[in-house]
Amino acid sequence: MRQAKSLKLKGKSRYSGTFSFCLFTLCLAFSLALSACGYQFRVEGAGPTIGGAKDSASQEPQPRLVIRTLVNSSFEPNLETRYTNYLRHEFSSGSGAQVVPDSEAADLVLTGQILSVGVPTLSFSQTTTLESRAEVVVLVRIEETRTKKVVWIQTAKATSEFYVTPDLQFNRALQNRALEQAGRFAAADLAARFLLHVESGGLNKQAAEPVTTAPAVR
């Protein structure tokens, strides 16, 4: 009887110790979870800016830009209106400037011309042309409205290929489409380059230059 009782007590103490260890482990894990959930990290203020740009630079208003009708100096007629509309669309989408009508007050004025239009042959057989390319060159300049000073000038060249068919009327339609597409490419290229010029501070470099004044006469 005593041996059986001692075995019974030993078994009870072993079970009690295991239960206590498990309970302690659960409490420790639960306390760690609570502390992890309650941990917060806060940053006051605007925080750092990628590239080190100042916060005030992003708040500067976009310059107001007027785009006037291009001068067509090429042998291809009726391109100036369409190419001007392409420029207005692309510069309105993303150039760092706000395009406004010519009747409104503006900070900048864009003028330019279509320098050349060419349709060279890319491939041909013994008797006919198989593929051609439309090539356009556009020159634009932007000047300040108040001072008439040129702040940006750029030339863009764009191309678009098209296949040639035995139908002459259809070929002309394909050529017109290629010329339109090349005009859109040139306008998008010019808008992207002007955006880079604005974001790099090209418009503010000349304004930031110190103005030299004559010494006062005593």
C-alpha positions in Angstrom: 0.0 0.0 0.0 2.7 2.5 0.9 4.6 1.7 -2.4 1.4 2.2 -4.4 0.7 5.4 -2.6 4.2 6.7 -3.2 3.9 5.9 -6.9 0.6 7.7 -7.1 2.2 10.8 -5.5 5.1 10.7 -7.8 2.9 10.6 -10.8 0.8 13.5 -9.6 3.8 15.7 -9.0 5.2 14.9 -12.4 1.9 15.8 -14.1 1.7 19.0 -12.0 5.2 20.1 -13.1 4.5 19.5 -16.7 1.2 21.5 -16.5 2.9 24.4 -14.8 5.6 24.5 -17.4 3.1 24.5 -20.3 1.0 27.2 -18.6 4.1 29.4 -18.1 5.1 29.0 -21.8 1.6 30.0 -22.9 1.6 33.1 -20.7 5.0 34.1 -21.9 4.0 33.7 -25.6 0.8 35.7 -24.9 2.6 38.5 -23.2 5.1 38.8 -26.1 2.2 38.9 -28.6 0.6 41.7 -26.7 3.8 43.7 -26.6 4.3 43.2 -30.3 0.8 44.3 -31.2 1.1 47.4 -29.0 4.4 48.5 -30.6 3.9 51.6 -32.8 6.4 53.6 -34.9 5.5 57.2 -35.8 7.2 59.8 -37.9 6.3 63.4 -37.4 6.7 66.0 -40.2 6.9 65.6 -43.9 9.7 63.1 -43.7 12.6 62.7 -46.1 12.2 63.2 -49.8 13.7 60.9 -52.4 16.5 62.7 -54.2 16.8 65.4 -51.6 14.3 67.7 -53.3 12.8 70.5 -51.3 9.1 70.3 -50.4 8.5 73.8 -51.7 9.8 72.8 -55.2 6.9 70.5 -55.8 4.4 73.2 -54.8 5.6 75.7 -57.4 2.8 76.5 -59.9 3.1 75.2 -63.5 4.0 77.9 -66.0 1.1 78.9 -68.4 2.0 78.1 -72.0 0.5 79.2 -75.2 1.1 77.1 -78.3 0.8 79.0 -81.6 0.2 77.4 -85.0 3.3 76.0 -86.5 4.8 77.4 -89.8 4.8 74.7 -92.5 8.1 75.0 -94.4 7.8 71.6 -96.1 6.3 70.6 -99.4 3.5 68.6 -97.7 0.4 70.9 -97.4 -2.1 71.0 -94.5 0.1 69.7 -91.8 0.5 72.8 -89.6 -2.9 72.6 -88.0 -2.7 68.9 -87.2 0.8 69.0 -85.9 -0.1 72.0 -83.7 -3.0 70.1 -82.2 -0.7 67.2 -81.5 1.7 69.5 -79.6 -1.2 71.0 -77.6 -2.4 67.5 -76.7 1.0 66.1 -75.7 2.0 69.2 -73.8 -1.3 69.2 -71.9 -0.8 65.6 -71.0 2.6 65.9 -69.5 5.1 68.6 -70.1 5.3 70.4 -66.8 3.3 73.3 -68.2 -0.3 74.3 -68.3 -1.5 74.9 -71.9 -3.9 77.8 -72.2 -5.6 79.4 -75.2 -3.9 82.3 -77.0 -6.5 84.7 -75.6 -5.5 84.1 -72.0 -2.5 85.5 -70.2 0.5 83.2 -70.3 4.1 83.0 -69.0 5.6 81.2 -72.0 4.9 81.1 -75.7 5.7 78.2 -78.0 6.3 78.8 -81.7 7.9 76.6 -84.3 7.9 75.2 -87.8 7.8 72.0 -89.7 11.2 72.0 -91.3 10.9 69.0 -93.7 8.8 66.0 -94.7 10.2 63.1 -96.6 8.9 59.8 -97.8 12.0 57.6 -98.7 11.7 54.1 -100.0 12.7 51.2 -97.6 12.2 48.2 -99.8 11.3 47.5 -103.4 11.1 44.8 -106.0 12.2 45.0 -109.6 9.1 47.0 -110.6 7.4 48.4 -107.6 8.0 49.9 -104.1 7.1 47.6 -101.3 7.6 49.7 -98.2 8.2 53.4 -97.5 8.8 55.6 -94.5 7.4 59.0 -93.5 10.0 61.3 -92.0 9.3 64.7 -90.4 11.5 67.2 -88.7 9.9 69.8 -86.3 11.6 72.7 -84.7 10.1 74.5 -81.7 11.2 77.3 -79.4 9.7 78.6 -76.1 10.2 82.2 -75.0 9.1 84.2 -72.0 6.0 86.4 -72.8 7.3 89.4 -70.8 10.9 89.5 -71.8 10.7 87.8 -75.2 13.8 85.8 -74.2 14.1 82.2 -75.6 14.3 79.8 -72.7 14.2 76.5 -74.6 14.7 75.4 -78.2 14.6 71.8 -79.6 14.4 69.9 -82.8 12.6 66.6 -83.1 12.7 64.0 -85.8 10.1 61.2 -86.1 9.4 58.4 -88.6 6.6 56.0 -89.4 6.7 53.1 -91.9 3.9 52.0 -94.2 3.5 49.3 -96.9 2.8 50.2 -100.5 -0.1 48.6 -102.4 -1.0 48.7 -106.1 -3.9 51.0 -105.3 -2.6 54.6 -105.6 -5.5 56.1 -103.7 -5.1 53.7 -100.8 -1.4 54.4 -100.8 -2.1 58.0 -100.3 -4.3 57.2 -97.3 -1.5 55.1 -95.8 1.0 57.8 -96.3 -1.3 60.4 -94.6 -1.7 58.0 -91.7 2.1 57.6 -91.4 2.6 61.4 -91.5 0.1 61.8 -88.8 1.7 59.1 -86.6 5.1 60.7 -87.1 3.7 64.0 -86.1 2.3 62.5 -82.9 5.7 60.9 -82.2 7.5 64.2 -82.6 5.0 66.0 -80.4 5.4 63.4 -77.6 9.2 63.6 -77.8 9.1 67.4 -77.5 6.8 67.3 -74.6 8.9 64.7 -72.7 12.1 66.7 -73.3 10.5 69.9 -72.1 9.2 68.1 -69.0 12.8 67.0 -68.3 13.9 70.6 -68.8 11.3 71.9 -66.3 12.0 69.2 -63.7 15.8 69.8 -63.8 15.2 73.5 -63.0 16.0 74.8 -66.5 13.4 77.5 -66.3 14.6 78.8 -62.9 18.3 78.8 -63.7 18.2 82.1 -65.6 15.8 83.7 -63.1 18.1 82.7 -60.2 21.1 84.5 -61.7 22.0 87.7 -59.7 21.1 91.0 -61.4 24.0 93.4 -61.6 23.1 97.0 -60.9 25.1 100.1 -61.4 26.6 101.6 -58.2 24.8 104.6 -56.8 26.3 108.0 -57.5 27.0 110.0 -54.4 
